[in-house]
């Protein structure tokens, strides 16, 4: 009995028929086609059971599906002159053969069919002299979509049994990825007591083809680290690991292709045998070679045959004594010395665990640097260090907790090794696991060590500036409990305090080039007093200096405007900025190249008209752009004011005492009891503002025009501003960072 089934989407009244080369299929007479059926719970799957009589001479059955409309009219599948086909199995099967034909109108070059009830497996011969080999993988390892599930594993099992008397057990599972396989390993592999374990998984089941572009590197890294963990688990039970290589996917792009090639290259450097399927199946762009796949994710019978042909049978031509020696080699990772001197300094390495040990028993410090050629040569030739960051297990304050390894295996970082020190550095690669990668882009990795600790690993040659406007990172850190996290080794270094709220990252953090920074939970956000800096004009000087200090975030209403009249600022704030971008009050001056405000005559805009605009003919695009920009800036102003613990309003430019008093009164009303200061920065005598509550005045001048013209002056002003903020207790450790998009509600 054959059950033909196909996936087909139909309209009301339509159905699917089957016609082919045997009497049961109508001898290609479309009027005699066999009608398939479907059901509400299985649609769009259509199927029919047909008993095809076998005369003994029949080698294959050819057929096509047809679409029948409500009137019985039939339309053939658009396959041209090519027919679907199945081989005729002359064996006497007592159960149904399922013929899975995929989708209507899509022809597979080789059919896929399997027994509805798989044959009962014979128990393995425990007295066999051969080896026991276990395969753990996904659906491809199970044989999908080869005819009768006789894929590469089945072909390998037959060959190894015949050649060497080996026994192969396949414990693969449809849809398995690395995390699922790690969870299944103790239950399905360990009890078998295997001699060899073949781990056969794919990046496809990790979601590489369909995840967002910014997630691809993280998917790749999780896959690779998961394979490494499975290799270790295999060695821990005394078995030899073999890795199934990466293979194509019909939905891969050229970017995916680059990633899987990178993974393939790295796998070859792990010191584990890799079955190279990529060479046999790749079309040169990451997709299947023509005629080798059943669908996007699976090879067909031909593809499985090619995968099998890539396996060197001599890998399994080993006796028990040889196997025992191989197992022993991995059961006790071998740490061996590679460098020592007469003074008490020596270096040893464990290649299997990607670990380097540096011991200094002398009373002197040693400096490992790129120019220590003798040591670097030994590291390159004997240590087997993989490129990337290595992290110390534990260090004392003042000792660098990491070093970077170049592509050639040399240490690129200068490290001081204090007297009486025993340091163990392990590859950061070992930290990556299935469940702890919050973000990875190929260079920057953010890892959750546990609920209270975070690693930030920068493998690039450039500093990473991590801040709340980086949406992917901000969202990734939602996985961590809210609170303040701090670098315990360097707590006073700027931008080493990470604030995480319910919406993710709420501060700026820096990761130096080729570094690893460890953040430890310190306290709740409510335990620190966060200060919001809100500029109030009169020009963009404050914004410019905050930018150079890297205290800047998304813009606020007065950041990029000119407000010569302090009374206008007070009035705009009192009225919630309601008319700030109202077209009725805006007019453009061609001569000045600025937009002026008729309600607040001291307010003007110089950055809103773009080159493609026609401000004298049609201001509507400018008005709409300003509406979007200033609505968002206004929302950020009020969000920062409501959610910070303290407010520091900052205004440059000449101000009068009466205007300052009016502004302070209106700010006090808006702050609703929240502590605040108005910081005035202008070339005026302090006497004008004496005894004004909440007012701080510094007799300094910050001219944005001069800053633009002279970078040195800009940097000088920035340092003056930094000193003022530090005197007020404001730093990157307590700055309130407003999100670019304010949360609603």
N, C-alpha and C positions, 0 to 999 in steps of 0.2 A: 504494500500500500504506500502510495506517495501522497504527501500533503503539500500542494503548491500554495505558497502564500506570497503576497505582495502588498506593499503600502501604496495606496492610491486615494487621492482626494477627489470626491465626486460631488455633483450637485443633486438636488432632490429629483428623484426619479431615475437617476443614472445608476449603472452597476458595472461590474467588471466580468468579462468572459475570458475563456482560455481556449485556444485552438492550436492544433499541432499535427505531428507526422504519424500518429497512430490512430487506429479506429476509435479508441476511447476519447481522443481529442478531435475527432471529426475529419481526419485526413485533410486538414487545411481548408475545409469548407466552413466559411465564417458563419453560415446559417446553422451549422451543427455545433457551434462553440458550446463549451461547458460553462454554466453560470457559477461564479463564486459567491460566497456569502460573507457578510460582516455582522457585527453586533455593536450596540451602543457603547459597551465597555471596551471593545477592542478596535473600533474604527480609529484610524483609516486602514487598518489591516483587513485584507480580504483573503479568503482561503477556500480550498476545495480538496476533498479526499478522493483520489482516483486509484483504482486497481488496474495497473497496466500489465496486460498479459505478456509474458516473456516466452517467445518462441525458441529461445536459445541462440538465435542468430542476431538478435537486436543488440547493437552496441551503444546506441545513443538515441535519445528522444529530443526532437527539436520542436519548438513551440513559440508562440507569442501571446501576449495579452491584448484584449480589445476593450474599448470603452463603449458601453451600450447606453443609448439615450432612452427616454421614457417611451418612445415609439418603437424600440427594438432595433433602431439603426445602429450599426457598428462602425467604430473608427479604430484602425490598427495603431499599435504603438509606433512612434516615429523612430524606428531602428533601421530604416532602409532595407537592404537585402540581407542583413545579418539577423539570424535567429538566436533565441535563447536555446540552451541545450543542457541536458544532464546525461552523465554516463549511466548505463543500465547495470545495476548490480545483480549478478546472477546468483549470489548467495541467497539462501533461504532465511530471510529475516522474519521474525515473528512479530515485530512491531513496526510502526510507521516510520518512513523516512521523510523528514521535514525538508522541503526544498524552499530555502529562503531566497527570494529573488529581488530583495531590496525594494527599490522604488519603481513605479510605473514610468516607462519611457527612459529609464536609465539602465544600460546594459553592462553587466559585468563580463569581463573577458573569460572568466572561469567560474563555474557555478559553485554555490555553497549549499551543502546539505548535511544533515546529521540524523542520527536515530533518536526518535522521541524518548525512548527509554534506553539509556546507554547500557552496553553490555556489562554484566557483573565482572569486576576485576578479580583476577585470580590472585590469591595471596602470594606475596613474594617468598622465594625460597631463602629462608634464613641461613641455610647451610651453604649458600653459594660462595664460591671462592672469589667471585668478582667483587667490585666495589658497589656501594650503594650511593646513587646520585639523586639528589632532590632538586627539583626545579620549582622555584616560587616566583610567580610573576602575575601578569594580568591576562586579558582575554587572548592576546596573540600567543602567549605561551600555552594557553589551553587549546589552541588550534583554530580559533575563529579567524578567518572565514574560509578555511580549507575544507575540501570535500570530506565528509565524515569526520571532521575535526582532526584529520590526519596531517597536522602541521609539522613545523620543524622539530618540536619536542617528540612527537610520535615517531618521526623518521629517525631521530637520533637514538631513541630508545631501542628501536628494532636493530639498528646497526651495532650499538654497543653490546647488546645482548648476544648478537651473533658473533661479533669479533672477539670480545673479551669476557663474556659472561657477566657483564655488569647489569645491575638492576636499577631502573630509573623510576622514581616516584614523582608524579606531577601534582603539586598542591596549589597550583595557581588559582586565581579567582577573577571573574569578570569585573572590570572596573577598578581593580586594585591600583592604588598609588603607593608612594613610599611610606606614608604614615600608616596606612592600613596594613601594609606588608610588615612593617616593624611590629605592629600590634599582634599580627597573626603568627609571627615567627616562633615564639615560644610554644605555641599550641600545635602547630602543623609541621614545623621543621625539626625542632629539638627532639621530640619523641622518636623520630625516625632514625636517630643516631647516624647521620649520613657521613660519608667520607668526603663528598664533594657537594657543594651547593651552588647551583646556577641561579643568579638573581637577574630576572628578565623583566624590567619595567620600562616605561616610556614617559617622556616629557608631555606627551599628549594627554595622559590621564592626570597630569598635574594641572591641566587647564592652560597650557602655554599658548595654544592657538587662539583662544577666545578671551583671555584676560586683557585688562587695560595695558597699554604700552608701558606705563610706569611700573607695572607689577611684574613684567617679564623677567627682569634680572632676579627679583626675589624668588619667583617660581623656579628659575634655573638653580639658584643657590640652595634652595630647600631640597630640590631633587638631588643635587650632588652630595649635600651633607647627609641626606637620608641614605643614599647608596653607601657612603662611607660607614654609616652606623650599621648597616646590614652586613657589610664586610667584616666589621669588628665582631658583630654577634656571631657570624659564621665561624670566625677563628676562635671565639670564646668557647664554642662547643666542640672544638677540635677538628673542624672540617676545613677543607680548602675552598675558598670562594672563587667563583668565575662570574664575571659580569656580562650580561647581555648588553650589547652596545645600543646607542640611540638609533632610531630609524625614522623615516619620513612621515609626513602627514599631509594630506591633500589640501589642507587649509593653511599651511605655513606660508609666510611671506619671506622676502629676502632678509628681513631683520630676524625672523625666527631661524632662518637658515644659518645666519652668523652665530646665533646663540647655540644651536645644536652642534655646530662645528667646534665651537669653543669647548663645550662640554665633552665632546668626543676626544678632543686633544688632551684635555685635563685628565680624563679617565685613563688614557694610555700612560700617564705619568704616575699613576697611583701604586705601581708595583703589583697590580692584579691582572690576571689574564682577562682580556676583553674580546668578546666575539664581535668582529667587525661586520655589522650588517649594513652600515651606512654606505660603504663602497658598492655593495651589490644592488642596493635598492634606490639610491638617490638619483634624481634626474638632473642634478647639478644646481637645483634651486630649492632643495629641501622637500620636494614633493616626490611621489612615487614614480619610478620609471613606468613608461607605458606598458600596460598589460600585466602589471604585478600586483594591483590592488583591487579589493572588492569595494571598498568605500574609502572615505577620507582617512580613517584611523586604522584600517586592517589590510594586511596583504591577502591576496587570494591564494589558491593552491600553488600557482606558479611562484608567487612571492615567498611563500613558506618554503618551497623547494630551494629557492635561491638562498634563503637564510640558512637552511640546513647545510647547503654546499659550502658555506663560508666557515663551517666548524671543522677544525683540524682534529681528526680522531686521535692523533698521537698525544693530544692533551690528556687523554684518559688511558694511555698505555703505560700505566705505572702499577707496580706490585705493592703488596701490603707493607713491606719493609721500607721501601722508598717513600710511601705515603706517611708512615709513622715519623720519619725524619722531617718531612715537610711540615707536619702538624706541630712537632716539637719546636720548630723554628719560630712559629707564630704564637705558641702558647705562653712563652716567656719573652716579651719584647726585649730586644737586645740593645742595651745602652753601652756604648763603647767609647773610649777616649779618642779624640782626634788631635788634641793639641795640649801641650803642657811645657812649663819651663821649670827652672830650678828654684824659683822664688815662691812657689806655692800657688801659681795660677794655672788652672787647667780647664779645658772645655771637653764635654762629652755629648753624644748625640744618640737619640733613639729615633731612627728613621721611620719605623712603622707608625709611631705615635706623633710624628712631626714635632719633636720636642728637643730643645737644646738646654744643656745645663752648664752654667758658668760658675766656677768656684774660685774664690780668692782667699786663701788662708794666710796670706802675708799681712804685714802691717802697713802696706802701701796701697794706694789706689792705682787701678789700671784704667786706661781709656781705650775702649774699642772704637775705632774710627776707620773710615774708608781707606786712609793712608797706611794702616797696619797691614802691609802687603803679605807678610808671611802667614798671619792668621787668616786673612781673607782668602788666600790661595787654598789653604787647607779646608776652609768652609766650603768653597766652591767645588772642590774635588771629592770631598768625603762626607759632608754633612747631609747632603740631599735636601736642603731647605727649599720649601716651595715659595714662590714669590708671594708677597703680601706682608701682613703685620703679624708679629709674634708678641705675645702678652705674658708678662711675668705672673707667676702664681701668687706671690705676695712680695711686696717691697716696702722698705722703710721710706718715710718722707724724704724727699731730696733725690731719690733714685728714680730714673726714668722707668716707668712700668712697661715700656714696649720698645721694640725696634722694628725697622722695616727691612725686608729682604728684596733685593733686586731680581730681575729676570735671570741673571747669571748666577744666583745663589749667594751673592755677597751681601753683607750687612751694610745698609746705606746710612744708618743712623749713628751718630756719635753718642756713646753711652759710657758713663762713669761707673766703674765697679768698685765700690768702697772696700776697705780692709775687712777681713773676717766675714765674707759674704758667700752665701750659697743660693744662687738664683736659678729658677727653672722657668724657661720661656716655652710657651706652647703656641702653635699656629692658631691665629684667630679663626681660621677655617673650622677648627674643632668646636668653636662656640656656636656655629650655625647649626640649628636643628629644625625639625619640622614645625615646632610650635612657638618658636621664639623670635622669628624674623618679622619685625614690625615693618621694616622698610629696607629695600636694597635696590640700588640703581646701577650696579656694576662697579661702583667706587665707594659709595657711602652705605654703610650698614648700620641700622638701629636695631639692637637686639634686646629683648626682655630677658634678663638673667633670672629674675623672679619678680614677685609683686613689688619689691622695693628697690630693685637695682636695674640699671640700664647701661648697656655698652653702646657707645658710638664709635664706629671704626671707619676711618677715612683711609682708603687705600690709594688715593690719587696724589698727584704732585701739587694740588692746589688746596687752599683753605676752603672749607665748607662753611657757609654762613646759613645756619638753620634758623628759620623764623616763622611766625604764625602765618605769613602770607604764602608760604609753601604748602599748598593745600594737601597734597598727598602725605607729607610728613605730619602735618597738623592732625589730619584724620587718623593716621596710623597710631599716634600717641594717645588716642582715646582709649586704647586697650590698657593703658597704665592707670592705676589709682590716682585720683587728683592729689596734688600736693606739691611741695617744693623739693627738688632733687639737687644735690650739690656734689661737685667733685671733691672727695675727701682728701685727696693728695694735694690739690692746689685750690682750696676754697676761695682764696682772695684774688685769683686771676679773673680778669673781666670775662664775662659771658661764659662762666662755668656754673651758673645757677639756672636750672631748668624749672620752669613753672608749668604745671599741667593742670588744666581744668576739665570740666565735663565735656567741653567741645574740643579738647586736644591741647596742643602746645600754646602757651600764652607768654612766651618770652623768647629772646634771641639767644642762641647758643652757637659757639664756634668750635669747629673741629680742625685742628692744625693739619697741614699736609702729612701724609704717612704717619698717622697717629691712632691711638686708641684711648678714649676717655671714658672713665667709669663714673657713673652718677649714682649716688645713694640717696634714698628717701630721707629727708631731714625733718619736715614738719608739714602740717596742713597749710593751705593757702591763707587761711584766716589767722594764722599765727604770725604772719609778717604784715607790715603796713606798706601797701604798694602805692606808689605816687604816680599820678598821671600828669604829664607835662602837656598843657594845652596852650599853644601860641595864640596871641591876640593881635598880631601885627606889630608895628605899623607896616612892615614889609616882610620879605621872606628870609631875613637874616637868621632867625631862630631855626627855621626849617633847615637852612643850609648848614648850620653848625651841628645840629642834631644828626644830620646826614653823615658828616665827617666823623662824629663820635660813634656812629652806628646805633644811635638811640632812636632813629626815625622809624616810623611805621607808615601806614596809610595816611593820607592827608586829612587835615581838619579844615573847617571853613576859611580861616584867616591865613592859612599857610602860604598861599600863592596869590594873595591879593595885596592891594595897598589901602591902608586905612589911616589917613592923616588926622582924622578927628576922633578922639577917644570917645566922645559922646555918641558917635555912630556905632561904635563897637558895643557900648552899653545898651543902646536901644535895640540893636540887632539881636543880642543875646536875650534881652527881656522879651522880645517878640518871637523867640524861637526860630530866628533866621527866616521867618515866613516869607518875606519879600526879597530876600537876598538875590534870588535868581528869577524874579518875576519879570517877564519880558516888558511889562508896562512901564517899568522903571529903568530899563537898560537902553542905552544909546551908544552907538559906536562913533568914535572920532577918527576919521581917516588921517588927519594931520598928526595926532598923538599915537595912533595905532593902538588905542586902548578902548575898553568898554567902560563907560561911566554910569554911575547910579544916581538917579534924580531924587530919590527919597533920602538916601544917605550920601550927601554930596562929597564927602571925603573918601568914599569907597570907589575903587576902580579895579579893573581886571586887565592883565597884560598877557595872559597865557591861554586864553580861551578861543581865539580866532586862529584857525589853521590855514596853511597855504592853499588848500583846495576850496576854502570858503570864499563867498562873495558878500562880505559884510555890508557893503553899500547897496547891494541889490536884493539880497535875501538872507536875513538873519535867522530864519527858522532853524536851520541845522545847528547853529551856534547856541540858540536858546535851548534846544532839546539836549544838546551835549551838556550844557551847564545845569539843566534840570537834573540829569542823571548823576553828574559828578557831585553837585552841591547837596543834593538830597542824601547821598551816601555819606558825604563829609559831615553833614549836620547830624545824621544818625550816630556816627562814630563819636562826635562831640558829646552828645547826651549819654551815650552808652558808657563812655569813659568816666564821665562825671558821676553817673549813678553807681558804677561798679568798682571804682577805685576806693582806696581808703583815705587818701589825701590828694589834694589837687594843687598843682603849681601852675598858675596862669602866668605867662611870660609875655611882656610887651616891650618892644624897642621903640625908639623915637621920642621926641619931646612930648611931654604931657603936662597939663596944668593941674593944680591941687584940687580944684573944684571938680574937674572931670574925673580924676582918680577917685575922689570920695563917692561920686555918683556911680562909677563903675563898681567899686567895692560893695556898695550897698546892694546893687543888683546881682552881683555874683553871690553875695551872702544869701540872698533870697533863693537863688537857684541851687545852691549847695545844700540847703535845708539842714544846717547844723553840721555838715561834714567839714573837717578841718581844711583850710585852704590858705594860700598866700598868693598875692599878686606881686610878681617880680618885675620891677621896672629897670630897664637898662638904657640909660640915656645920658648925654653930656649935659647934666644939670646938677646943681648943688643938692646935696642930701637934705639941706634945711627945708626945701619946699615940701618934703614929705614926712617930716618928723612927726612922731606921735600918731601917725595914721595906723590904726589896727590892721593887721594882716598884710601890710605893705612893706616890701623890701626894695630898696633902691641901690643900684650900683652906678657910679659915675663913670660909665664906659660907653664907647660908641662902636656899633657894629653896622658897617655900611655894606650892603650886599653888592653894590656896584664895584666897590674896591676889592671885595673878595673875589668876584668873578674875574677881575683883571689881574689879580696877584694871588697865586696859589699860596705863596708863603704867608701873606697876610691872612688869608682864609684859615690856614692851619694855626696861625698865632691866635686869632680870635677864638677858634675852636678850643684851644687849650685854656684860654681865659674862661670860656664858658664852662668847660669841664671842671675847673677849679671852683667856680661859683656853685655848681651843682653839688660837688663833693662837700663843700662847706655846709650845704643844706642837707647833707645826708642822702643825696639821691645818686644811685649808681645802678649798674646792670643787675645788681642783686635784689633791688626792690622797685624797679621801674614797672609801671603798669603798661602792658602792651595791648593796645586796642586791636581786636581782630579786624581784618579788611571788610568782612561781611558780618555785621552785628547780628547775633542770634535773635530770633523773634521770640517774644513771650517772656 
